[in-house]
Amino acid sequence: MTTEPGHAPPLLTVSDFSVVYDVEPPVAAVRDVSFELRRGEILGLAGESGCGKTTLAYGIQRLLRPPAVITSGSAVLHDEDGVDVDIARLDPEALRRFRWDRVSMVFQGAMNAHNPVMTIGRQLADVFTTHRPRMSRSERTRECAELLDLVGVGRERLRSYPHELSGGMRQRVMIAMALALKPQLMIMDEPTTALDVLVQREILQQISELRKRFGFSVIFITHDLPLLLEISDRIAVMREGRIVELDDAETIYRGARHEYTRTLLSSFPSLTGERGGFVRAHEGQASAQARPRPALAGGAR
Amino acid sequence: MTTLEFSGVSKRYRVRGAGDMLALDDVSFELSSGRTIALVGQSGSGKSTIAKILTQLERPTSGRILLDGRPIPRRGGGLRRYRQQVRMVFQDPFASLNPYHTIRHHVERPLRLDRIVPAGQVDAETRRLLERVRLDVDRVIDRRPHELSGGQRQRVAIARALASRPSLLVADEPVSMLDVSIRLGVLNLLADLQRESNLGVLYITHDLATARHFSDEIMVLHHGEVVERGVADEVILRPQHPYTRALRDASPDPDAHFAASVTTGSRS
């Protein structure tokens, strides 16, 4: 899983990006975030609830609605055909064309967002009717069938309704949908959080294989740092709207510099190694090191 | 010393149009005060059915449940006394507290209903319980659940569970809805309380890593059957059953992941 996109050319440059929720009092949800995403890279975006990770992901694609306001910064996609696309400057029609075609997203809880009265096949076909209007019906059906094969659901499910599929299958369908137009960037917001570990592992392997095959980049958002350490090339840790640390997964693992990153790391006892900040039930005295647990990440919790 | 014995317990649910569903298949185990057992398995494996039967929200189709050798009364004062002994902490601290009532009300209620202490001591006992779960009593006691964080709410739920002075506690995914950096705080609290009060704890979880560090023993449930059980470290580090191995191998383990690349590094 540790393919080296090394110093591949950048796909996305985000500079000084800030988002404010214009409520009373205003909430600075994303503050001066800058980073560069490389072509073919999996960038993990880690942080706790309320840290701004989802707001950042939405903001990049201009999916935010009032009261959210982008107050500064830009997101530029360096298209594979050589054109730099400043997402903020796209007019509505260009933005509509741009979304899903260049950047797609697997939304949080997406597996429960299928239309219950439409077959999986029709929902997939929607993507093509919208974005490839000239495609014939038979081509669409063929594409949809191939997509379902690709994500391991199988074309025989084209006529299934969402309730006939398990959660893992529905999530795969969502990934198929995000993959449909072969985007250059796929943003995944907690794509496996509600799934069992076994299903989660299968889906992660699938994502990794598809990434190798199609070469898209991934921004993978989750609070599950151990998982990110395994699948990401680099990891950005967010807290209170800022990226406090951004580095290779291995560097984060071995030598995280920011104290918050280290706190997050030690919040996960290791499966086969040390126990982090955890006190085993029988070790009478050893609790001192873990007892004082400052409330982290301020604000509304 | 209290011991709860599950002996050959099966639970069959009738599913309309789909025949029967065997949720638990001949499950036997003992939970004693002073011990922590983790119950792990995928969703649908039967973990919550065990919790429901333990708290007598469901009755088993066959098999017996004995508390200190005696069967559980089906109703009345006997069932009530059983429920004082075996308490539950639920997964979702946002749903398990009543939004209309103050924290004080939540903790007082079992004290009053079960007459745990004389009426004159209810206030002092409520404060003592909130202190035990390391809450700042004066700041939280007259607030309502929505004014508290998830971690604080779960502490209230734990204080409420402890009010009737139980000897056994069933904790069904008690931290999975909480924010990452406060999870260990709540688990550490449970571990401390377990020691202080010599509680028996059944820790139901899908998280193998905390199961390993938090419990004495692990039981692995698969399709309603206990496929493996043993000392926590053994089950995780040297799993015997293929299903346990599959679960372990699927769980994120950055230590093993990075150990493969260079010499072993340990994180702080």
Interface residues (C-beta under 8 A of the other chain):
Chain A: T2 E48 S49 D196 V197 L198 Q200 R201 H223 D224 L225 P226 L227 L229 E230 E250 Y253 R254 R262 T263 L264 L265 S266 S267 F268 P269 S270 L271 T272 G273 E274 R275 G276 G277 F278 V279 R280 A281 H282 G284 S287 A290 R291 R293 A295 L296 A297 R301
Chain B: T36 Q42 S43 S149 G150 G151 D179 V180 S181 I182 R183 L184 G185 L187 N188 A191 D192 Q194 R195 H206 L208 A209 T210 R212 H213 F214 S215 D216 I236 L237 A246 L247 R248 D249 A250 S251 P252 D253 P254 D255 A256 H257 F258 S261 G265 S266 R267 S268
